[in-house]
């Protein structure tokens, strides 16, 4: 007789669970489709780094969370096997901390936008880790990333052939005539990003996906050879982006894939050696054949050799960021506040207005302080450790491809983030956190070892689903009002010069009705009233319009007291109203906060000229002409004033004389011819 075997009782094989599994598979399929749309749509339009595109994309991510919440409500047992670990808890903790810093930030509007991004990244991470029932869905998303990288390479090649800076009228601008960044960066490849550095980061992640499919899958050899060939093509595009950070990211990508291959034993050692030799040959060939690549490398080498590296733009940014972190150590300046705080710290050699630090780590330290930085670094450390540990598991080939892709992308972006701000580019951050979630994903019926760092969610039951649903609805509502208000603002800003001021003001009033915290709309509203005041010939009407401008600026200053340009705008308005003492005070506050901003000094020079204080005007213009930015036209104005002073017999001003003295407001005005 054939011996009988005892089959252990498994509750998840009950008929009701089959039905639940079918419903879960449908929800998982819909989730995968939405994830694919998000991962394609983000990189396809300027890296999703424009609010008019970024906010709707975050709305789609909010829909993802709603689907997972409804799934937990409809299928009571869907969360029974879920155990959150230290990685999950660190994500939740950072989201909570970011929400708190948003509410305590001095600039609510811009902090709100960044925190909404943080929430979106967390949703993507959790969705990819817990929301996919079948293994094939994760592999499908990796294939989507690989195909996207090939398409971006093709588009980069197209632009490189059609970006003639001498004939811009003949070019195709897929995102509107104002988006001409490819001309600024030519001949560098920019793809659909407009920026070569972030374009290169996406290609590095796609390159990792291509190589993972080609090296670690069990697809037919023709398919794998094609993948390896496309990886080589993407590699060429990365080099022609001329992004030094992208080249360093390649080191992380190839290092992670080599480690994975050696540790897992899927490739012979001689195959890796041949691959590295071919890679070295390709890099050497590209370097020798491209003068631009040589100049990019020589720029850094010369700076190090000459000892001038401390004056390099990114080094200055890092130094300024450390000063900011020193002054705001515990909790930082607030999410997305660097762009407003940094001008108060930058020195006389900083020729640019920096939005970010070109270093995601320093940006996190400045904005969130040591508390937020510690939470973020714990997450980075925990994910890195977990991804390397998962190499030891006995995966199916599809799992190997997913984990290898996640590991390669994670290591590449960790390195690139030292020199750029890819985690502040929504599209790249979305891809990275989605891949991290896929690399660490858990599937139904997967054994979860009990550990002190794991926390079972089963006791929460349907409350977890209700909580997620409420949170998703609140997130969607916040995104909705922010997006609608911003769309009105963006349209008004783009058409302000051609549309009537009445229509523009009505649109801004509507935007502020929807979102009273829209600081950008408040500033633009003040600008429109100020321009109307300047056009009025009657002093009464001018004062009336100017008062409306001052009211708008007052609200903008309350919404964002870190924006020193608001003080300068108030000064311009007071000048138009001939309230000179108040105007001088506003300019004094602005130039004191940012002593190297040429625009502020030029505005002060105009103020002095209008009052007849020509010597003071000359001094202000001379200071403006020496400023690293915003000094356009200051030297010509100083020359014009000097010509008038020469006619009146006044000696030249002593270079470097500061016009901000108490006597400035008491001197007798000089006659203006």
Long-range contacts (C-beta under 8 A, 24 or more apart in sequence): 12-444, 12-445, 17-77, 20-75, 20-77, 20-78, 21-133, 21-444, 23-71, 23-74, 23-75, 24-71, 24-75, 24-78, 24-133, 24-444, 25-133, 25-134, 27-67, 27-68, 27-70, 27-71, 27-131, 28-131, 28-132, 28-133, 28-134, 28-137, 29-137, 30-67, 31-64, 31-67, 31-68, 31-127, 31-131, 31-132, 31-137, 32-132, 32-137, 32-140, 32-141, 34-60, 34-63, 34-64, 34-67, 35-64, 35-124, 35-127, 35-128, 35-141, 35-434, 36-140, 36-141, 36-144, 38-64, 38-124, 38-430, 38-434, 39-141, 39-144, 39-145, 39-148, 39-430, 39-431, 39-434, 40-144, 40-148, 42-426, 42-427, 42-430, 42-431, 43-148, 43-152, 43-191, 43-192, 43-193, 43-202, 43-427, 43-428, 43-431, 44-192, 45-175, 45-192, 46-175, 46-179, 46-192, 46-193, 46-194, 47-192, 47-193, 47-194, 47-195, 47-198, 47-199, 47-202, 47-425, 47-426, 47-427, 47-428, 48-425, 48-426, 48-427, 48-430, 49-198, 49-425, 49-426, 49-427, 51-113, 51-483, 51-486, 51-490, 52-483, 52-486, 52-487, 52-490, 54-113, 54-117, 54-426, 55-113, 55-116, 55-479, 55-482, 55-483, 55-486, 56-483, 57-426, 58-116, 58-117, 58-119, 58-120, 58-426, 58-479, 59-476, 59-479, 59-480, 59-483, 61-120, 61-123, 61-124, 61-430, 62-120, 62-123, 62-472, 62-475, 62-476, 62-479, 63-472, 63-476, 64-123, 64-124, 64-127, 64-131, 65-123, 65-127, 65-468, 65-471, 65-472, 65-475, 66-469, 66-472, 66-473, 66-476, 67-131, 68-126, 68-127, 68-130, 68-131, 68-468, 69-465, 69-466, 69-467, 69-468, 69-469, 69-472, 70-465, 70-469, 71-131, 71-465, 72-462, 72-464, 72-465, 72-468, 73-462, 73-465, 73-466, 73-469, 76-461, 76-462, 79-457, 79-458, 79-460, 79-461, 79-464, 79-465, 80-458, 81-444, 81-445, 81-446, 81-448, 81-458, 82-130, 82-442, 82-456, 82-457, 82-458, 83-448, 83-454, 83-455, 83-456, 83-457, 84-454, 84-455, 84-457, 85-451, 85-453, 85-454, 85-455, 86-378, 86-382, 86-453, 87-379, 87-382, 87-383, 87-386, 87-440, 88-126, 88-129, 89-455, 90-375, 90-378, 90-379, 90-382, 91-122, 91-125, 91-126, 91-379, 92-122, 93-375, 94-118, 94-122, 94-372, 94-375, 94-376, 94-379, 95-119, 95-122, 97-368, 97-371, 97-372, 97-375, 98-335, 98-368, 98-372, 101-331, 101-332, 101-334, 101-335, 101-367, 101-368, 101-372, 102-334, 102-335, 104-331, 104-334, 105-334, 105-335, 105-337, 106-333, 106-334, 106-337, 106-560, 106-561, 106-562, 107-334, 107-336, 107-337, 107-340, 107-519, 107-559, 107-560, 107-561, 107-562, 107-563, 108-517, 108-519, 108-559, 109-515, 109-517, 109-518, 109-519, 109-520, 109-559, 109-560, 110-335, 110-336, 110-337, 110-339, 110-340, 110-519, 110-560, 111-334, 111-335, 111-336, 111-337, 112-478, 112-482, 112-517, 113-336, 113-482, 114-335, 114-336, 114-367, 115-335, 116-475, 116-478, 116-479, 116-482, 117-426, 117-429, 118-335, 119-475, 120-426, 120-430, 121-429, 121-430, 121-433, 122-433, 124-430, 124-433, 124-434, 124-437, 125-433, 125-434, 125-436, 125-437, 126-437, 127-434, 127-437, 128-433, 128-434, 128-435, 128-436, 128-437, 128-438, 128-441, 129-437, 129-438, 129-440, 129-441, 129-442, 130-441, 130-442, 132-438, 132-441, 132-443, 133-443, 133-444, 134-443, 135-396, 135-398, 135-399, 135-443, 136-398, 138-398, 138-399, 138-402, 138-438, 138-441, 139-398, 139-401, 139-402, 141-434, 141-438, 142-209, 142-212, 142-213, 142-401, 142-402, 142-405, 142-435, 142-438, 143-209, 143-213, 145-205, 145-206, 145-209, 145-405, 145-431, 145-435, 146-206, 146-209, 146-210, 146-213, 146-227, 146-230, 148-202, 148-206, 149-202, 149-203, 149-205, 149-206, 149-207, 149-209, 149-210, 149-230, 149-234, 150-206, 150-210, 150-230, 150-233, 150-234, 152-191, 152-192, 152-199, 152-202, 152-203, 152-206, 152-237, 153-191, 153-203, 153-233, 153-234, 153-236, 153-237, 155-191, 155-192, 156-189, 156-190, 156-191, 156-199, 156-237, 156-240, 156-241, 157-189, 157-237, 159-189, 159-190, 159-191, 160-187, 160-189, 160-240, 163-187, 178-494, 187-292, 188-240, 188-241, 188-242, 188-243, 188-292, 189-237, 189-240, 189-241, 189-242, 190-241, 191-237, 193-425, 193-427, 196-241, 196-242, 196-243, 196-246, 197-241, 197-243, 197-245, 197-246, 197-420, 197-422, 198-420, 198-422, 198-425, 198-427, 198-428, 199-241, 199-243, 200-238, 200-241, 200-243, 200-245, 200-246, 200-247, 200-249, 201-243, 201-245, 201-246, 201-249, 201-412, 201-413, 201-416, 201-420, 201-422, 201-425, 201-428, 202-427, 202-428, 202-431, 203-234, 203-237, 203-238, 203-241, 203-246, 204-238, 204-246, 204-249, 204-250, 204-253, 204-409, 204-412, 204-413, 204-416, 205-253, 205-405, 205-408, 205-409, 205-412, 205-413, 205-428, 205-431, 205-432, 205-435, 206-234, 207-231, 207-234, 207-235, 207-238, 207-250, 207-253, 207-408, 208-253, 208-256, 208-257, 208-404, 208-405, 208-408, 208-409, 208-412, 209-405, 209-408, 209-409, 210-234, 211-257, 211-404, 211-408, 212-257, 212-400, 212-401, 212-402, 212-404, 212-405, 212-408, 213-401, 215-257, 215-261, 215-266, 215-267, 215-404, 216-260, 216-261, 216-264, 216-266, 216-397, 216-400, 216-401, 216-404, 217-397, 217-398, 217-400, 217-401, 218-397, 232-282, 235-279, 235-282, 236-282, 236-286, 239-283, 239-286, 239-290, 239-293, 240-290, 242-292, 242-293, 242-296, 244-296, 244-297, 244-300, 244-419, 245-416, 245-418, 245-419, 245-420, 246-416, 248-415, 248-416, 248-418, 248-419, 249-412, 249-413, 249-415, 249-416, 250-412, 251-415, 252-408, 252-411, 252-412, 252-413, 252-414, 252-415, 252-416, 253-408, 253-409, 253-411, 253-412, 254-279, 255-411, 256-404, 256-407, 256-408, 256-410, 256-411, 256-412, 257-404, 257-407, 257-408, 259-388, 259-391, 259-407, 260-391, 260-403, 260-404, 260-407, 260-408, 263-391, 263-392, 264-391, 264-400, 266-400, 311-349, 313-350, 313-351, 313-352, 313-358, 314-358, 314-359, 314-419, 316-346, 316-347, 316-349, 316-350, 317-342, 317-350, 317-354, 317-357, 317-358, 317-359, 317-362, 318-357, 318-358, 318-359, 318-362, 320-345, 320-346, 320-347, 320-350, 320-357, 321-357, 321-359, 321-362, 321-363, 321-365, 321-366, 322-362, 324-366, 325-362, 325-365, 325-366, 325-369, 328-366, 328-369, 329-369, 329-370, 330-369, 330-370, 330-371, 331-368, 331-369, 331-371, 331-372, 332-365, 332-366, 332-367, 332-368, 332-369, 332-372, 333-366, 333-367, 333-562, 334-367, 335-367, 335-368, 336-367, 337-366, 337-367, 337-562, 338-363, 338-366, 338-367, 340-560, 340-562, 340-563, 340-564, 341-366, 341-562, 343-564, 343-593, 343-594, 343-597, 344-564, 344-593, 344-594, 346-596, 347-596, 348-596, 348-626, 348-627, 348-628, 349-628, 350-596, 350-628, 350-629, 351-628, 351-629, 352-629, 353-629, 356-421, 356-424, 357-421, 358-419, 358-420, 358-421, 359-417, 359-418, 359-419, 359-420, 359-421, 360-417, 360-418, 360-420, 360-421, 360-422, 360-423, 360-424, 361-417, 361-418, 363-421, 363-424, 380-414, 383-410, 383-436, 383-440, 384-410, 384-411, 384-414, 386-440, 387-436, 387-439, 387-440, 390-439, 390-440, 402-438, 402-439, 402-441, 403-439, 405-435, 405-438, 405-439, 406-435, 406-436, 406-438, 406-439, 406-440, 407-439, 409-435, 409-436, 410-435, 410-436, 410-439, 481-514, 481-515, 482-515, 482-518, 484-511, 484-514, 484-515, 485-511, 485-512, 485-514, 485-515, 485-518, 485-521, 486-511, 486-515, 486-518, 486-520, 488-514, 488-521, 489-518, 489-520, 489-521, 489-524, 492-521, 492-524, 493-520, 493-524, 496-524, 496-528, 501-528, 501-531, 501-532, 504-528, 505-529, 517-559, 519-556, 519-559, 519-560, 519-563, 522-552, 522-553, 522-555, 522-556, 522-559, 523-552, 523-553, 523-556, 523-563, 523-565, 523-566, 523-569, 525-552, 526-550, 526-552, 526-553, 526-556, 526-566, 526-569, 526-573, 527-569, 530-569, 530-572, 530-573, 530-576, 533-573, 533-576, 533-577, 534-576, 539-578, 542-576, 542-577, 543-577, 546-573, 546-574, 546-576, 546-577, 547-577, 549-573, 550-574, 564-589, 564-590, 564-593, 564-594, 564-597, 564-600, 565-590, 567-593, 568-599, 568-600, 568-603, 571-603, 571-604, 571-607, 572-603, 575-606, 575-607, 575-610, 580-607, 580-610, 580-611, 581-665, 583-607, 584-664, 584-665, 588-660, 591-660, 592-660, 596-627, 596-628, 596-629, 597-627, 597-629, 597-630, 598-624, 598-625, 598-627, 598-628, 598-629, 598-630, 598-631, 598-632, 598-634, 599-624, 599-630, 600-624, 600-630, 601-627, 601-631, 601-634, 602-630, 602-631, 602-633, 602-634, 602-637, 604-659, 605-634, 605-637, 605-638, 605-641, 606-637, 608-659, 608-664, 609-637, 609-641, 609-672, 611-669, 612-669, 612-670, 612-671, 612-672, 613-664, 613-667, 613-669, 613-670, 614-641, 614-644, 614-645, 614-648, 614-650, 614-670, 614-672, 615-645, 615-650, 615-653, 615-670, 616-659, 616-664, 616-667, 617-641, 617-659, 618-642, 618-645, 618-653, 619-653, 619-657, 619-658, 619-659, 620-659, 622-653, 622-655, 622-657, 623-656, 623-658, 623-659, 644-672, 644-673, 647-673
